[in-house]
Amino acid sequence: MTAMPHRASPTSAHTTTEGTIVRGPVRHGGWRDLESGPPEPHQHSIPSGEVIACMWHLSDVHLCDAESPARVEYLDRYSDPDSAFRDELGDIGTYRPQESLTVQVAVSMVQAVNRVRVGPTTGVPIEAVLLTGDLTDNAQRNELAWYQAIVEGGVVSPRSGSDEASSWVGARDAQSWDDRYWHPDGPPPGVEPDRPTALFGYPTIPGLVEAARRDVVSPGLDLPWISVYGNHDGLLQGTVAIDDELRALAVGDVRITGLPADATPLITAEAISDVGPARYIHDESSPRVRIPADPGRDFTTPAMFARVTRPDGAEELTYFTTDVGGLRVIALDTINPHGGWQGSLDRTQFTWLQRELALAGDRYVVITSHHPSPTLINDHRAPDAEERVLGDEVVALLLAHPQVIAWIAGHVHFHAAIRHGDDVSGFIELTTASLIDWPQQGRILEFVRVQDSGRPEVAIISTVVDHAAPVTWSADSIDDPLTLAAISRALSANDYRLRDSSLRGLRLDSSPHVRNVAWRVPDPFA
C-alpha cells in the first residue's frame, strides 16, 4: 500500500476519576452508542505515606492478524445467542467484529500512557509499564513485530497477504460471503445484510476494512516496559500447540471456512479446550477458500518473544526478575506448552520461583503472570514431560513469604481482585481488563507504605484509565487511527454474545469495587 502512514490526532487522555465512558440508551437491534459519563471516585479514602513504586498495568492487547488463515473464526458461531450448542460449548472467542482494529487501540493506549505521567493520588513519576501477556493473538511473527514497533515507536503495517485487498472474513469482497460475520462495508448487491447488522444493530461503515489495514505511526512508550508471556503469545489461538502442519497453514494460501463434512459442532470442544490436549479439527473434507500466502505469518518461539520483550534482552527464558522502584517484580511463564488455554508452571520454574523468593530478602515482592491463580488448573503434559504445578501450590508458596504483597495478572479480560492470607500477612491478586474487549482500559498502581489505621500497611491504590480515543466517532474520519480505536471500543461494548447472559465467566462490566480502589495488606517489614 502506498498511502502515507496515519498519525493519530491529539488526545486528552484522563483517568476515570475525572470522567468515564458509558453505554447509552438501547437503539435498533440492542446497539448502544457510547457517551461521556460522570467521574468515578475512589471507593476508599486515599492514604498518604512513603511511596514504594508506581506503575501502569496493561493486559491482553491481542494484536491480531485478522487475515491469517491460521485463525478459526468459523467456530465462534456456535456460541452465538441462538446457537443450540451455546450452553455446552460456552463462549468460544475465536472471532470478534473489532479484531481488525487492535493495532489502533494499542497505539491509542500508548498515547494515554504517555499523557498520564504521574501517579494520580501520590503525584510521583510513573516508573514502568507492565504488560501481562496475550500481547499477540495468534503467536505470529508479524504480530510480535507490530508489538515491538508499537512499544518502541515506529510505523506499524497491520495487514498480511496482499497489500491491495483484505482477506479478512469481514471484507465484502471476500471469496465466500458469510452472514455470521460483520461486514462494515455492507452486503454485495442483491444480498441481505449480515446477522450482526440485521439482528444486533451493528453499523455500516464504508471503507473501514481498508482503513484498518493502513500504516499507523506509534509514538512508542516513554517509559520502560515489562512484558509477560501469555497463552496467545505461545500457542495457536491461545490453545493449540504449534506443529509443522499448522505452520504450513499459517503461511499458506488456504483458509478453512467450516467444519469437516458430517462433523457435529460439538467437535469444537476439542479445539477450545481449557485443559490440554487441544487440536485444530479440520481435515481434507473441510471447506476452504484461496487467499494470498504470507511467510510473515510464521509462528514465534519463546526465544523470539523473550528477545523482543525481556527487560535485560536475554532470550533463554520467558520468566525473569526485575525491579521497579522499591519492588522486586518476579515474572512467571504460566503457559502450558502442551496445549489448553488455562495455565500452570513446570516444576523447574517452580523451583526457580522458590529461589527468587528467598533471594528477595527485605524487598517488597510483586508476582506477575498472564494467568491468575484460579486459572492455573491445566495439568496436561506429554508422557515424558515434567509435572505441572497448579495454582493452589503456587499460592501456598507465596503465602509462606510475607514480603509478597501483590500478584498482578490478566487473561480473564475484566477487572477483578481477590485477597489471599489474613490480617497478619497476605497479598492482593488483581487482574486488569483487556484492550480487545470492553471496556478496553488499563490501570495505574501506586504502592504506598501507610500507618493511618493504627498498624503499618502497604496500600495498593488503583486508578483505571481509558485509552485516548474519543468517546464518539464519525464515519467521515476513519482516516484517523484514534477514530478506528473509538469504533473498536464501541464494537466491544456491544458484544452480542454477552448482552443477555455470560458463559465461561466473561462479562461486560466489572464491579466499581475493583476499579478505583485502595487495597491494603499488612506491611511485612514493619
C-alpha positions, -999 to 999 in steps of 0.1 A, spaced: 0 0 0 14 34 -9 -6 57 13 12 77 39 11 63 74 -17 76 96 -9 97 125 -34 100 153 -49 133 162 -41 150 195 -57 134 226 -67 145 260 -63 112 279 -76 113 315 -83 89 344 -118 76 351 -117 96 384 -120 126 360 -146 112 336 -159 79 324 -173 63 292 -206 46 295 -231 28 273 -261 50 262 -297 41 255 -307 10 236 -312 16 199 -321 -7 170 -312 -43 175 -299 -36 210 -270 -14 198 -259 12 224 -237 42 215 -211 53 239 -213 86 258 -194 105 284 -203 96 320 -196 110 354 -163 107 372 -159 75 393 -142 85 426 -120 60 445 -140 37 467 -120 44 498 -102 73 513 -67 77 498 -39 74 523 -7 92 523 27 78 531 60 67 517 57 57 480 73 24 472 67 23 434 42 35 408 35 16 375 10 11 347 -7 -22 342 -20 -32 308 -30 -66 296 -43 -87 268 -36 -64 239 -43 -93 214 -26 -77 184 -45 -97 158 -36 -105 122 -73 -108 113 -64 -120 78 -44 -150 89 -57 -185 77 -44 -200 110 -74 -184 128 -106 -204 133 -133 -177 132 -159 -202 119 -161 -219 153 -173 -188 171 -209 -191 157 -216 -220 179 -216 -196 209 -240 -171 192 -271 -163 213 -293 -185 191 -269 -214 189 -282 -248 200 -247 -256 212 -241 -224 233 -248 -240 267 -225 -270 260 -196 -251 243 -197 -217 262 -181 -185 249 -157 -196 222 -139 -163 215 -123 -171 181 -140 -141 163 -147 -105 173 -161 -78 150 -134 -55 163 -105 -79 157 -90 -59 128 -86 -28 149 -63 -40 176 -32 -20 164 -51 12 165 -64 5 201 -28 -3 212 -15 29 198 -43 48 214 -33 33 248 3 42 242 -8 78 238 -28 76 271 2 62 289 24 89 276 0 116 287 -5 105 323 30 107 337 25 108 375 5 87 400 -30 102 402 -30 102 441 7 105 450 20 128 423 52 107 419 65 99 385 53 66 370 83 43 366 73 15 342 45 -2 322 37 -38 330 20 -58 302 8 -91 314 6 -112 282 -15 -121 252 3 -92 235 -3 -111 202 -34 -130 193 -20 -160 173 16 -162 182 27 -150 148 59 -132 139 42 -103 122 21 -97 153 51 -97 175 68 -72 151 38 -50 154 41 -51 192 77 -42 190 70 -12 168 42 0 190 61 0 223 94 11 208 79 36 183 77 34 146 55 25 116 31 -4 120 16 -22 90 -14 -41 103 -21 -64 74 -9 -96 58 -12 -114 25 -20 -89 -3 -12 -52 0 -41 -45 -24 -71 -60 -7 -81 -76 26 -88 -113 30 -104 -108 64 -137 -127 68 -155 -93 72 -143 -79 39 -172 -75 14 -152 -89 -15 -141 -120 5 -144 -151 -17 -172 -166 4 -199 -143 19 -208 -155 53 -236 -137 71 -224 -147 106 -196 -121 103 -199 -84 105 -192 -67 71 -186 -29 77 -190 -21 40 -224 -37 39 -235 -67 17 -228 -71 -20 -256 -61 -44 -287 -83 -40 -276 -99 -7 -293 -94 26 -274 -77 55 -253 -99 77 -266 -111 111 -247 -86 133 -262 -58 113 -297 -71 109 -302 -87 143 -279 -67 167 -278 -32 152 -242 -31 141 -234 -1 119 -224 1 83 -190 20 80 -179 21 43 -141 20 39 -134 7 74 -119 -26 63 -92 -10 42 -87 19 66 -78 -7 93 -50 -20 71 -32 13 65 1 20 82 -1 36 116 27 56 134 32 47 171 50 73 193 63 45 214 62 42 252 80 69 271 85 45 300 104 12 304 81 -18 298 79 -53 312 63 -79 290 49 -112 303 43 -143 282 7 -152 276 -10 -183 261 -19 -164 229 18 -155 226 29 -191 225 0 -213 214 -21 -212 183 -53 -192 191 -40 -194 227 -49 -231 229 -32 -255 204 5 -265 204 22 -255 172 34 -281 148 47 -282 112 12 -288 97 -2 -258 114 28 -237 105 21 -245 68 -15 -235 73 -5 -201 87 19 -191 59 0 -207 31 -28 -198 7 -58 -218 21 -83 -206 47 -105 -232 63 -141 -219 65 -161 -246 82 -163 -279 100 -154 -312 83 -181 -329 64 -206 -347 87 -189 -334 118 -211 -323 148 -205 -288 161 -197 -304 195 -163 -313 180 -155 -276 185 -147 -285 222 -116 -303 211 -102 -270 196 -110 -248 226 -101 -270 255 -91 -251 286 -70 -281 298 -50 -299 271 -47 -316 248 -63 -294 221 -62 -296 184 -73 -280 152 -103 -300 139 -102 -296 102 -95 -324 77 -94 -329 40 -132 -326 38 -133 -291 54 -145 -263 32 -118 -238 22 -110 -208 0 -78 -194 -15 -62 -163 -1 -27 -148 -6 1 -166 12 25 -147 35 57 -161 51 55 -133 77 27 -152 94 51 -179 106 50 -185 144 72 -172 171 93 -192 195 98 -185 232 133 -172 225 119 -148 199 94 -135 224 120 -131 251 145 -114 228 119 -87 219 103 -83 253 126 -91 282 140 -60 300 175 -74 300 174 -85 264 181 -122 273 164 -149 253 170 -181 274 138 -180 294 103 -164 294 104 -159 332 127 -135 349 132 -110 378 134 -72 376 130 -42 398 106 -13 397 112 14 423 112 -4 457 96 -35 443 111 -68 432 90 -80 403 90 -117 396 75 -125 362 63 -161 356 56 -180 324 23 -197 330 17 -211 295 12 -249 293 31 -256 261 14 -290 257 -20 -273 250 -50 -258 266 -57 -222 273 -56 -223 310 -22 -222 327 3 -239 351 41 -239 358 66 -267 352 85 -279 383 118 -264 371 102 -229 371 86 -235 404 119 -244 419 134 -212 404 105 -192 420 113 -206 454 149 -195 449 140 -160 437 117 -155 467 145 -165 491 168 -141 473 144 -112 476 154 -106 512 139 -74 526 124 -61 493 87 -60 487 78 -86 461 52 -84 433 44 -116 413 32 -111 378 20 -136 352 -6 -138 324 -28 -163 342 -42 -155 377 -40 -183 402 -77 -196 399 -69 -204 362 -37 -223 369 -56 -256 365 -40 -271 334 -21 -302 345 -19 -318 310 16 -329 299 33 -352 275 43 -386 290 80 -376 292 75 -340 304 78 -325 339 48 -325 361 28 -292 361 24 -271 392 -11 -257 397 -25 -225 414 -30 -238 449 6 -249 453 19 -215 440 -4 -196 463 8 -216 493 44 -209 484 37 -172 481 19 -171 515 50 -186 531 69 -155 520 53 -124 537 73 -100 515 49 -109 487 23 -81 486 6 -84 452 1 -107 422 -8 -89 390 -22 -108 361 -45 -107 331 -62 -134 310 -98 -131 322 -104 -98 303 -120 -79 332 -111 -60 364 -111 -83 394 -93 -88 427 -91 -114 454 -73 -114 488 -50 -142 500 -39 -146 536 -52 -130 568 -48 -99 589 -12 -108 598 2 -114 563 -11 -119 528 -13 -103 493 -38 -89 468 -42 -107 435 -56 -85 408 -64 -86 371 -70 -57 346 -94 -56 317 -81 -64 282 -75 -40 253 -96 -60 229 -129 -65 249 -150 -38 266 -140 -16 284 -105 -16 268 -89 0 298 -56 0 317 -48 9 353 -22 28 373 -10 11 405 6 31 433 23 12 462 25 33 494 36 25 530 9 38 553 1 38 591 -32 56 593 -52 26 605 -32 20 637 -9 -6 621 17 -5 594 3 -15 560 10 -12 523 -17 5 503 -21 -6 467 -40 23 450 -57 15 417 -68 41 392 -84 30 359 -77 48 327 -94 47 292 -73 47 261 -70 80 243 -96 76 215 -126 99 216 -159 88 232 -179 93 200 -168 88 163 -178 97 128 -176 75 98 -162 106 79 -130 105 99 -119 69 96 -85 81 82 -76 89 119 -64 59 139 -80 73 170 -114 71 153 -107 35 145 -98 29 181 -131 46 192 -150 23 168 -133 -7 183 -144 4 218 -180 8 206 -180 -26 190 -166 -42 221 -193 -25 242 -219 -42 220 -207 -77 221 -239 -96 213 -226 -128 230 -226 -111 263 -256 -88 262 -281 -111 279 -260 -138 296 -224 -147 302 -208 -180 299 -173 -191 310 -171 -162 334 -170 -135 307 -188 -103 315 -192 -68 301 -189 -48 333 -168 -53 364 -177 -40 399 -167 -5 409 -150 -21 440 -122 -35 418 -116 -4 397 -107 29 415 -99 15 449 -72 13 476 -64 -22 487 -44 -27 519 -22 -56 531 0 -59 562 34 -44 559 58 -73 562 87 -51 571 71 -30 598 
